């Protein structure tokens, strides 16, 4: 069973940067689509970035040019480098993984049970 543990959240001023990490355990192999979602209390969870099992990368329009997703397979770790942060980026950020979905579908899931695994989330707060 795939398990995901996020870290790296915190508080930062607008224009600042943060890097989120997600350590993957319970899975052996390289054919795993992984990505980041975020959720503001009272709103739907939205896809932010994904790197899929074929290493195709997609971003939500709201973060293009500011966020970069990457992975280190040797460390079983997924990253999200967030630059030029804005107050509207404030949310809890979740790491997610799936064995079969490709990038387009992964980024657009609306139901949690559409993906195989989720982390507990890490809070990012951006102040103006």
LINRANOR-V887366 format. One record per pair of residues at least 24 apart in sequence whose C-alpha atoms are under 10 Angstrom apart, sorted by sequence separation. I is the first residue (numbers start at 1). J is the second residue. D is the distance in Angstrom with one decimal. If there is no record, write none. Layout:
# LINRANOR-V887366
<<I:J:D> <I:J:D>>
This chain:
# LINRANOR-V887366
<<1:25:8.1> <2:26:4.6> <3:27:8.1> <30:54:9.1> <31:55:9.1> <33:57:9.9> <35:59:9.6> <94:118:6.8> <95:119:5.3> <96:120:9.6> <1:26:5.3> <2:27:5.5> <30:55:9.8> <94:119:5.8> <95:120:7.9> <96:121:9.6> <1:27:6.8> <2:28:9.3> <62:88:9.6> <63:89:8.7> <93:119:9.1> <94:120:6.5> <95:121:6.8> <51:78:9.1> <62:89:9.0> <93:120:8.7> <94:121:4.3> <95:122:8.9> <50:78:9.9> <92:120:9.2> <93:121:5.2> <94:122:6.6> <92:121:5.9> <93:122:5.3> <94:123:8.9> <2:32:10.0> <50:80:9.7> <91:121:9.6> <92:122:5.4> <93:123:6.1> <49:80:8.2> <91:122:8.5> <92:123:4.3> <93:124:7.0> <48:80:9.5> <91:123:6.1> <92:124:6.0> <36:69:8.4> <90:123:7.8> <91:124:5.5> <92:125:8.5> <35:69:7.9> <90:124:5.4> <91:125:6.6> <34:69:9.6> <35:70:9.3> <89:124:7.6> <90:125:4.6> <91:126:8.8> <34:70:9.7> <35:71:9.9> <89:125:7.5> <90:126:5.4> <34:71:9.0> <87:124:9.7> <88:125:9.1> <89:126:6.7> <90:127:8.3> <87:125:7.4> <88:126:7.6> <89:127:9.7> <85:124:9.9> <86:125:9.3> <87:126:4.7> <88:127:9.2> <85:125:9.5> <86:126:6.1> <87:127:5.6> <88:128:9.7> <85:126:6.8> <86:127:7.7> <87:128:6.1> <36:78:9.1> <85:127:9.2> <86:128:7.6> <30:73:7.6> <34:77:10.0> <35:78:7.9> <36:79:8.9> <85:128:9.8> <29:73:9.2> <34:78:7.5> <35:79:8.9> <36:80:7.6> <53:97:9.9> <59:103:9.3> <34:79:10.0> <35:80:8.7> <48:93:8.9> <50:95:9.7> <52:97:9.0> <53:98:8.8> <57:102:9.6> <58:103:6.4> <59:104:9.5> <30:76:9.5> <45:91:9.6> <47:93:9.7> <48:94:9.6> <49:95:9.8> <50:96:9.0> <51:97:9.8> <52:98:8.7> <53:99:7.7> <56:102:8.1> <57:103:6.7> <58:104:7.3> <29:76:9.8> <45:92:9.3> <46:93:9.6> <47:94:9.4> <50:97:9.3> <52:99:9.2> <53:100:7.7> <55:102:9.4> <56:103:6.5> <57:104:9.1> <60:107:7.8> <19:67:9.4> <21:69:10.0> <23:71:9.9> <28:76:9.4> <40:88:9.5> <45:93:9.2> <46:94:9.8> <52:100:8.9> <53:101:8.1> <54:102:7.8> <55:103:8.8> <56:104:9.4> <58:106:9.5> <59:107:7.9> <60:108:9.3> <17:66:9.5> <18:67:9.7> <19:68:9.3> <20:69:9.5> <21:70:9.7> <22:71:9.2> <23:72:9.8> <24:73:9.6> <27:76:9.1> <40:89:9.2> <45:94:9.1> <47:96:9.8> <52:101:7.6> <53:102:6.8> <54:103:8.7> <58:107:7.7> <17:67:9.5> <19:69:9.7> <21:71:9.2> <39:89:9.6> <40:90:7.4> <41:91:7.8> <52:102:5.6> <53:103:8.2> <57:107:10.0> <24:75:8.6> <25:76:7.3> <38:89:8.6> <39:90:8.7> <40:91:4.8> <41:92:8.4> <51:102:8.6> <52:103:5.2> <23:75:7.8> <24:76:5.4> <25:77:9.2> <38:90:8.7> <39:91:5.3> <40:92:6.5> <50:102:8.9> <51:103:6.6> <52:104:9.0> <23:76:5.9> <24:77:6.0> <38:91:5.8> <39:92:5.3> <40:93:9.1> <50:103:6.0> <22:76:8.3> <23:77:4.5> <24:78:7.8> <37:91:9.5> <38:92:5.4> <39:93:6.6> <49:103:8.8> <50:104:8.6> <52:106:8.1> <22:77:5.4> <23:78:6.5> <37:92:8.4> <38:93:4.2> <39:94:8.0> <50:105:9.9> <51:106:9.3> <52:107:9.7> <21:77:6.6> <22:78:4.9> <23:79:8.9> <37:93:5.7> <38:94:5.8> <50:106:7.2> <51:107:9.5> <21:78:5.7> <22:79:6.3> <36:93:6.7> <37:94:5.1> <38:95:8.7> <49:106:9.2> <50:107:6.3> <20:78:8.2> <21:79:4.6> <22:80:8.7> <36:94:5.6> <37:95:6.4> <49:107:6.7> <20:79:5.5> <21:80:6.6> <35:94:8.3> <36:95:4.7> <37:96:7.4> <47:106:7.9> <48:107:7.0> <19:79:6.8> <20:80:5.0> <21:81:8.8> <35:95:5.8> <36:96:6.1> <47:107:4.8> <48:108:9.3> <19:80:5.6> <20:81:6.5> <34:95:7.4> <35:96:5.4> <36:97:8.9> <46:107:7.8> <47:108:6.2> <18:80:8.2> <19:81:4.4> <20:82:7.9> <34:96:5.7> <35:97:6.5> <46:108:7.5> <47:109:7.6> <18:81:6.2> <19:82:5.9> <33:96:8.4> <34:97:4.4> <35:98:9.0> <45:108:9.8> <46:109:8.1> <47:110:8.8> <17:81:7.5> <18:82:5.2> <19:83:8.5> <33:97:5.6> <34:98:6.5> <45:109:9.0> <46:110:7.6> <17:82:5.4> <18:83:6.8> <32:97:6.7> <33:98:5.2> <34:99:8.8> <45:110:7.2> <16:82:8.3> <17:83:4.4> <18:84:9.3> <32:98:5.9> <33:99:6.1> <44:110:7.8> <45:111:8.7> <15:82:9.9> <16:83:6.2> <17:84:6.2> <18:85:8.2> <31:98:9.0> <32:99:5.0> <33:100:7.1> <34:101:9.4> <44:111:9.4> <45:112:8.8> <15:83:7.0> <16:84:5.5> <17:85:6.2> <31:99:6.7> <32:100:7.3> <33:101:6.7> <34:102:9.5> <35:103:8.8> <14:83:9.5> <15:84:4.2> <16:85:5.5> <17:86:9.8> <30:99:9.7> <31:100:8.1> <32:101:8.7> <33:102:6.8> <34:103:8.8> <14:84:6.9> <15:85:4.9> <16:86:8.3> <32:102:9.4> <33:103:7.4> <36:106:9.8> <37:107:8.1> <6:77:9.5> <8:79:9.5> <13:84:9.5> <14:85:5.3> <15:86:6.4> <24:95:9.5> <35:106:7.9> <36:107:8.4> <37:108:9.8> <5:77:9.4> <6:78:9.0> <7:79:9.6> <8:80:9.4> <13:85:7.7> <14:86:5.0> <15:87:9.2> <22:94:8.8> <23:95:9.1> <24:96:9.7> <27:99:9.9> <34:106:8.3> <35:107:7.6> <37:109:9.8> <4:77:9.3> <6:79:9.3> <8:81:10.0> <12:85:8.1> <13:86:8.1> <14:87:6.2> <20:93:8.6> <22:95:6.3> <24:97:9.0> <33:106:7.8> <34:107:9.6> <4:78:9.6> <12:86:9.4> <13:87:8.1> <14:88:9.5> <20:94:9.7> <21:95:8.6> <22:96:8.9> <12:87:9.4> <14:89:9.4> <20:95:9.3> <12:90:9.7> <11:90:9.0> <10:90:9.9> <34:115:9.7> <37:118:9.6> <9:91:9.8> <33:115:9.6> <36:118:9.5> <39:121:9.4> <9:92:8.5> <33:116:9.9> <34:117:9.4> <35:118:9.8> <36:119:9.7> <38:121:8.5> <40:123:9.8> <9:93:8.1> <34:118:9.8> <37:121:9.1> <38:122:9.3> <39:123:9.5> <8:93:10.0> <36:121:9.7> <38:123:9.2> <7:93:9.6> <38:124:9.4> <6:93:8.4> <7:94:9.8> <6:94:7.2> <7:95:9.8> <5:94:9.1> <6:95:6.6> <4:94:9.2> <5:95:7.7> <6:96:9.8> <4:95:6.8> <5:96:9.7> <3:95:10.0> <4:96:7.3> <3:96:9.3> <4:97:8.2> <2:96:9.7> <3:97:8.9> <2:97:7.9> <24:119:9.4> <2:98:9.0> <23:119:9.4> <2:99:9.7> <22:119:8.1> <22:121:9.5> <22:122:9.8> <21:122:9.5> <20:122:8.2> <20:123:10.0> <20:124:9.3> <18:124:8.5> <17:126:9.6> <16:126:8.3> <14:125:9.4> <15:126:8.7> <16:127:9.7> <6:118:9.7> <7:119:10.0> <9:121:8.9> <10:122:8.0> <11:123:8.3> <12:124:8.0> <13:125:8.3> <14:126:5.7> <15:127:9.4> <3:116:9.6> <4:117:7.2> <5:118:8.6> <6:119:6.4> <7:120:9.8> <9:122:5.2> <10:123:6.2> <11:124:6.0> <12:125:6.3> <13:126:5.3> <14:127:5.7> <15:128:8.8> <2:116:7.7> <3:117:6.7> <4:118:6.3> <5:119:5.4> <6:120:7.1> <7:121:8.0> <8:122:7.1> <9:123:5.2> <10:124:5.0> <11:125:4.6> <12:126:5.1> <13:127:4.8> <14:128:5.3> <1:116:8.9> <2:117:6.2> <3:118:7.4> <4:119:4.7> <5:120:6.9> <6:121:6.1> <7:122:6.1> <8:123:8.5> <9:124:4.9> <10:125:6.2> <11:126:5.9> <12:127:6.4> <13:128:6.0> <1:117:8.3> <2:118:8.7> <3:119:7.1> <4:120:7.8> <5:121:7.8> <6:122:6.1> <7:123:8.9> <8:124:8.5> <9:125:8.0> <10:126:8.5> <11:127:7.5> <12:128:9.1> <2:119:9.8> <3:120:9.9> <4:121:9.3> <5:122:9.1> <6:123:9.8>>
